[in-house]
Amino acid sequence: MMTKRTEVLTGESMNWDLMPNHIELYHREIVSAAQADALGIRMSSVLWEKIGVGGQVVPHYHDVAEIIHITVGRVKLLCNGEWKSYQAGDTFHVPAGVVHSVANDGDTPSEQISIFVPVEPAAPRNAFFGTVLVEDVYTANK
């Protein structure tokens, strides 16, 4: 069933959980598959991840596409068989089945948002979203 209410997850209420099989990788799941179902969207998961100094998401691949946006720090990305350095503000689009890895490349923890999206061979074409403005009855600063 799709929800019609805005859900709020505060950072304070979410724990940094250690990801197994990786090195100093912690995550907070900010959209789960069940939450995506309630929103009526196709999504496997959205994670807020933190990689500690010397940490790494070890080389791996998925059956989903992944979009990784670096929000804090410097990282090295294993991309197309080569390690290259990147920084906050950079984004990676990783197709399903492609081996990749992200490693902290600095002296402070790095952070990233990782979006895991199901791949569908006959997926409908995507389009930019539409927005409808409403009368400004919700503004708190009147």
C-alpha positions as a Python dict, from the first residue, in 0.01 Angstrom:
ca = {
    (1, 'M'): (0, 0, 0),
    (2, 'M'): (135, 344, -94),
    (3, 'T'): (164, 600, 182),
    (4, 'K'): (31, 956, 160),
    (5, 'R'): (224, 1094, 458),
    (6, 'T'): (574, 1236, 470),
    (7, 'E'): (808, 1021, 680),
    (8, 'V'): (1100, 1188, 857),
    (9, 'L'): (1416, 998, 957),
    (10, 'T'): (1641, 1215, 1171),
    (11, 'G'): (2015, 1156, 1160),
    (12, 'E'): (2014, 1144, 1541),
    (13, 'S'): (1777, 847, 1538),
    (14, 'M'): (1984, 637, 1296),
    (15, 'N'): (2283, 430, 1406),
    (16, 'W'): (2601, 385, 1203),
    (17, 'D'): (2599, 7, 1147),
    (18, 'L'): (2921, -170, 1049),
    (19, 'M'): (2890, -338, 708),
    (20, 'P'): (3018, -695, 714),
    (21, 'N'): (3288, -810, 469),
    (22, 'H'): (3426, -458, 417),
    (23, 'I'): (3693, -249, 595),
    (24, 'E'): (3578, 36, 823),
    (25, 'L'): (3254, 78, 625),
    (26, 'Y'): (2951, 202, 817),
    (27, 'H'): (2604, 277, 686),
    (28, 'R'): (2265, 420, 767),
    (29, 'E'): (1981, 295, 546),
    (30, 'I'): (1787, 606, 449),
    (31, 'V'): (1549, 425, 212),
    (32, 'S'): (1482, 53, 249),
    (33, 'A'): (1312, -168, -9),
    (34, 'A'): (999, -170, 212),
    (35, 'Q'): (998, 211, 233),
    (36, 'A'): (1038, 231, -145),
    (37, 'D'): (738, -1, -182),
    (38, 'A'): (535, 231, 43),
    (39, 'L'): (636, 526, -177),
    (40, 'G'): (538, 336, -491),
    (41, 'I'): (887, 354, -645),
    (42, 'R'): (1134, 98, -780),
    (43, 'M'): (1437, 112, -549),
    (44, 'S'): (1647, -152, -377),
    (45, 'S'): (1803, 73, -111),
    (46, 'V'): (1958, 412, -47),
    (47, 'L'): (2249, 414, 198),
    (48, 'W'): (2436, 695, 371),
    (49, 'E'): (2781, 544, 405),
    (50, 'K'): (3093, 643, 599),
    (51, 'I'): (3436, 496, 523),
    (52, 'G'): (3687, 531, 805),
    (53, 'V'): (4051, 626, 750),
    (54, 'G'): (4217, 328, 582),
    (55, 'G'): (3873, 180, 511),
    (56, 'Q'): (3738, 35, 190),
    (57, 'V'): (3431, -105, 24),
    (58, 'V'): (3611, -414, -108),
    (59, 'P'): (3581, -498, -482),
    (60, 'H'): (3238, -639, -563),
    (61, 'Y'): (2948, -617, -806),
    (62, 'H'): (2567, -616, -780),
    (63, 'D'): (2261, -730, -970),
    (64, 'V'): (2144, -366, -948),
    (65, 'A'): (2284, -37, -1079),
    (66, 'E'): (2447, 188, -819),
    (67, 'I'): (2482, 564, -809),
    (68, 'I'): (2745, 683, -560),
    (69, 'H'): (2770, 1051, -467),
    (70, 'I'): (3069, 1152, -251),
    (71, 'T'): (2956, 1411, 7),
    (72, 'V'): (3260, 1436, 237),
    (73, 'G'): (3633, 1376, 192),
    (74, 'R'): (3852, 1212, -69),
    (75, 'V'): (3822, 860, -210),
    (76, 'K'): (3982, 627, -462),
    (77, 'L'): (3744, 449, -698),
    (78, 'L'): (3819, 122, -872),
    (79, 'C'): (3664, 216, -1205),
    (80, 'N'): (3700, 16, -1526),
    (81, 'G'): (3997, -173, -1380),
    (82, 'E'): (4189, 137, -1262),
    (83, 'W'): (4212, 320, -929),
    (84, 'K'): (4154, 697, -959),
    (85, 'S'): (4117, 968, -694),
    (86, 'Y'): (3799, 1172, -647),
    (87, 'Q'): (3653, 1412, -391),
    (88, 'A'): (3332, 1543, -237),
    (89, 'G'): (3090, 1650, -509),
    (90, 'D'): (3188, 1373, -753),
    (91, 'T'): (2931, 1111, -861),
    (92, 'F'): (2977, 761, -1004),
    (93, 'H'): (2723, 567, -1214),
    (94, 'V'): (2802, 195, -1182),
    (95, 'P'): (2606, -44, -1408),
    (96, 'A'): (2484, -379, -1276),
    (97, 'G'): (2751, -651, -1296),
    (98, 'V'): (3051, -412, -1303),
    (99, 'V'): (3327, -469, -1045),
    (100, 'H'): (3393, -157, -839),
    (101, 'S'): (3537, -48, -505),
    (102, 'V'): (3562, 275, -308),
    (103, 'A'): (3845, 340, -59),
    (104, 'N'): (3904, 632, 174),
    (105, 'D'): (4191, 836, 31),
    (106, 'G'): (4232, 1091, 308),
    (107, 'D'): (4313, 1143, 676),
    (108, 'T'): (3949, 1186, 784),
    (109, 'P'): (3642, 966, 723),
    (110, 'S'): (3473, 1002, 385),
    (111, 'E'): (3097, 991, 334),
    (112, 'Q'): (2879, 905, 38),
    (113, 'I'): (2520, 843, -60),
    (114, 'S'): (2480, 513, -247),
    (115, 'I'): (2158, 457, -442),
    (116, 'F'): (2080, 100, -552),
    (117, 'V'): (1832, 79, -839),
    (118, 'P'): (1683, -238, -992),
    (119, 'V'): (1773, -297, -1357),
    (120, 'E'): (1485, -396, -1581),
    (121, 'P'): (1540, -503, -1942),
    (122, 'A'): (1205, -360, -2056),
    (123, 'A'): (1187, -64, -1819),
    (124, 'P'): (965, 224, -1932),
    (125, 'R'): (1147, 538, -2045),
    (126, 'N'): (1230, 782, -1767),
    (127, 'A'): (1126, 1144, -1766),
    (128, 'F'): (1207, 1446, -1551),
    (129, 'F'): (950, 1489, -1276),
    (130, 'G'): (666, 1740, -1282),
    (131, 'T'): (594, 1988, -1004),
    (132, 'V'): (266, 2160, -917),
    (133, 'L'): (284, 2474, -704),
    (134, 'V'): (17, 2518, -437),
    (135, 'E'): (-111, 2821, -254),
    (136, 'D'): (139, 2922, 15),
    (137, 'V'): (-67, 2820, 319),
    (138, 'Y'): (211, 2608, 472),
    (139, 'T'): (482, 2869, 516),
    (140, 'A'): (590, 2886, 880),
    (141, 'N'): (762, 3224, 841),
    (142, 'K'): (463, 3450, 772),
}
